[in-house]
Structure formats: structure tokens, C-alpha cells
């Protein structure tokens, strides 16, 4: 595991970590599977996931959640949902869950925020 490689992937896939660590790394559904595949190749594991609403002007029924950060890569902002952290054993479980979350609370405006297993002292470059 090399931190600089992880930071490069985060920029490549337009991932927005909340804060300076590697939890709540918000990513679009368009990029999430390729990002997780590349994380796996680099031996990084996603151990958790939370849901955030991607609030945009055209989302007539948004915003949901508690508020949050303006998007660095896309129009609008992200609002943290009050759904529990979902934990995983490996990256394949994460991908399976995202494909079929089987939870009526997950709306089409929601995007995943991944919790990447890294040393606690690592800080992202964003």
C-alpha cells in the first residue's frame, strides 16, 4: 500500500473525502466500480460505506440529510444521510451491495461514501 498511489486514484476517479482522512470518500455511481477494482489491485480494502445525497438544483425532492460539503468535482453539494455505516469483509461484498442495496431508504440521488482501510495517521492530499 502506497499512500501517493491512493491519492492519485482519488483524483482520477473524482472521489471527495470528507475531512483529511480516508473515511466518507464520496464517489459517483459512474466511477465506483472501477475505483474499487483499482483499489483491489493496489491491495486497499473498503471496510464500510455510508450514503450521501448529491443535491443539485434539478433534484426537485432534494436536499435530504443533514447537509455537508460543496462538491469539488460536480455541480451541487453532498448531504450526509442518517443511515448506519454498512460494514464489509472485502471489496467484492461492497460491489455486490452497491449493485443491489435492497433498502427502500436508498434514493436515486444517493451516492456511496467509502471507508478505506488505511493507517489512522494517513492524511489525503485533497
N, C-alpha and C positions, 0 to 999 in steps of 0.2 A: 504494500500500500504506500503510495507516494501522494502526499498532500497536494502538490502542484498539479499532478495529473487529475485529481478530483476537482480542483478549482477550474482547470481547463474544460472538463466535462460540464461543469455547472454553467460556464459561459456559453459553450457550444449549444447546449440544449435549453438555454434561456430559463434556467432554474433560479428562483428567487428565495434564498434562505431568509428566514426571519431572524434578525439578530446576527451575531457573529459566528455562530456555530454551524452545525450540520443537522439540526432538527427543524422540523417545519420548513422543508425545502419545497416550495410550491412550484409545480410544473404543469404545463398544459397536457391535456389528454393526447394531443397530437404527438408529443415528444416523449411521453413517459415510458413507453415500452422500449424504445431504442436506448434511452438513458439507462434504464435498469439493465438491459443487456450489456451495455458498455461497463456499467458498474460491476457486473458479474465477471466480465473478462479481466477486470483490474482487481478482483478479489475483495470488493466492497460489498457489504451486506446491508440491505434495508431491513430494519427490525421493527418499524412501526409506520403508521400512516394516520393522518388526520385529514379532515375535509375542510376546504375553504370555498367561499362563494367568490367567483370572479364577477365583480359588479361592473357593468358597463351601462352607459346611457340607454342603450337599446333593450336592456333587460327590464321589461316593464314591471316584473314582480320582484325585482331586487331593490335594495340590498337585503340580504339575510345576514344573520350572525351578529357578531359583536364589534365589527369594524376592524380596521387594520391598515396595512401599508398600501401606498400607491404602487401600481405595477411598474417595474423598471423596463419591461420589455413589451408590454401590451397596453392598449387603451384601458383605462379604468383603474380599479383597485381591488384588493383582496380583503375579504371579511371573514374572520375566524368563526367557524361554526362550533356550537357547543355539543359536539358529538365526541364520544370517548375515543381515546387512542386505540387503534387496532394493532395488535402485535403479531409478528410473523417469525417463523423459523428460518426462512430463506427467501431469496428473490423470486423464485418460481411461485411461491404462495402469494406474494404481493401481486404479481401479474395476473394470476387467476382471480384474486379478489377484485382487482380493478375492472376486469372484464365483466364480472357478474357480482356486484356487491350484495345483491339480494337484501336491500334495505330500502324501504319506501321513503325514508327520510333523505336519501341522496337525490338531489335535483339536477337537472341538465346544466345548470350554471355552476355546479360544484367542480372543483379541481382538487387533485390529491396533493398533499404535502408529505414528503417522505422524510423519515428519520433514519439517517445513515449512521451506521456503527463505525465510529472513529474514536481515537483517543480524546478524552474530555478537554485537553488543553489545545486541540487544533482550533484555529480561527480561520474562517473563509476570507478570501480576498475581495469580496464584494462589499 
